[in-house]
Amino acid sequence: MIFAETATEALKLAQENKEAAVAIGNGLVAIGKGLAAGGAALGVGFIGLKAAEGVARNPGASVKILVQAILGMALAEGLGILAFLLL
C-alpha cells in the first residue's frame, strides 16, 4: 500500500515537474547499475569459490578448472560491464 501511494505521488510530481521526472529516472538507473555491478561481482565470487573447491577435490584437474573458471569470470564480468554501459 505504501508503494502504491509513493508511486502515485511520484507520478503526480513527475507530471508537474519535468526535472523531478528526470531525477526519478536517474535514481532508477543508478539502482539498476548497482544491481548489475553487484550481480557480476557475486557471479565472479561464486565462480572463484567453486574453482577453488574443485582444485581442492581434484588437484590433477587444476589446469582445466582454471581455464573454465577464467572463461566463466570473463563472461560474468562482460555481462556486468554490458549491463552497466547499457543502463
N, C-alpha and C positions, 0 to 999 in steps of 0.2 A: 504494500500500500504506500509505503514511503517512497519507493522507487517511482511509482506512477505519479505521485504528486510532484516529485522532484523533476521528472521528465516533462510533465505538463508545464511546470514553472519555467524550465529551461527553454521549452519551445516558445512560450509566450515572450520570454526575454529575447530570444533569437529573432522573433518576428518584429519586435520593437526596435532592436538594436543590432545592426549587422556586425559591428565589432564584437559583440558578445557571441554571435554565432561563430565567428572566426576563432575566438578564444576557446569555445567549447570544442570545435573541431580540432584545434591544435592540441588540446588536452587529451582528446581521444587518440590522436595519432601518437602522442608521447606514451600513452599506456600501451598501445599496440607495439611500439618499438621496444618498450621494456619487456613485454611478454615474448617477443621474438628473440631478443638477446638472452633472456633467461632460459627459454626453451633450448636454444643452441648450446648454452653452457651446460645445462643438465644433460643433454644428449652426449656431449663430448665427455663429461664426467662419468656417465654410465658406461660408455664405450671403454674408457681407460680402466675403470673398475673391473669390468668383465674380462678385459685383455689381461690384466694383472692376475686375476683368478685363474684364467686359462693357462697362463705360463706357469703358475704355481702348481697346477694339477699335472701339466704335461710339459716339462721344460724342453723336450725334444722338438716340440712343435712351435717353439717361440718365434721362429722366423716367419712362418705362415700366419701366426696370430698377430704379429707386429704389422705385417703388410696389410692384413684385413682391418686392423684397428686404425692404422693411419688413413686408409681409404674411407672408412666409416666416419672418422673425425673430420676429414676434409669435406665430405658430403654434408655433415651436420653443420659445420661452420659455413659452408657455401649457402645452404638454405637459410641460415640465420642472417647472413650478410644480405642475401637477396631480399628477404622479408624486410630487413632494416632499410634497404635502399628504396624499395617499392612503396613503403608507407610514407 
